[in-house]
Amino acid sequence: MNRPKINIRKTNLDKRIEILTFVLILISVILIAVYYNQLPKKLPIYFNWPSKDQNGFGEKNLLWVGPIICTVITIVFYKLNQYPWILNYPVKINKENARYHYTMATKALRTLALVLAIMCLLLTLTSILYGLGFNTGYSNYLFPLFPVLLIGIPVFLVIKMLMHKRNSH
């Protein structure tokens, strides 16, 4: 694989998205820290985990898992953005199309990290609110949207890359 190694400059929007992503994860951590002692021992956990019981409840310590995993994934995406030539692309990368495809790939990773941070915050907030006695109805509407976003964003960008290839010939 002999792809051009081009440095893709971040726009101001790219920088803002990265900052917002880390801020949302930090807000999740702060919410857990602030309300941790007020929460019951068992809370609804909205992700699969081995210690989660049959009713979807788990120990309140599991709240920390979401922000930790999101932070790790976000850092991995951040590092991958610095080396876009190592990623897989739906087209052959050459000097003429590298900048476009690398830019699209870095935007995709940045956007996915932001969606993960939003998911982390909403899942954390929903568990905390339930633990404090508030029943939130928004989870029925928002949570089904997450897989659509996590799958839809990459699919949209791959289609856009493929269309660019066809239009550039």
Secondary structure, DSSP 8 states (H G I E B T S, - for coil): -----------HHHHHHHHHHHHHHHHHHHHHHHHGGGS-SEEE--S--TT--TTSEEEGGGGGHHHHHHHHHHHHHHHHHT-GGGS--SS---TTTHHHHHHHHHHHHHHHHHHHHHHHHHHHHHHHHHHTT---STHHHHTTHHHHHHHHHHHHHHHHHHHHHHHT-
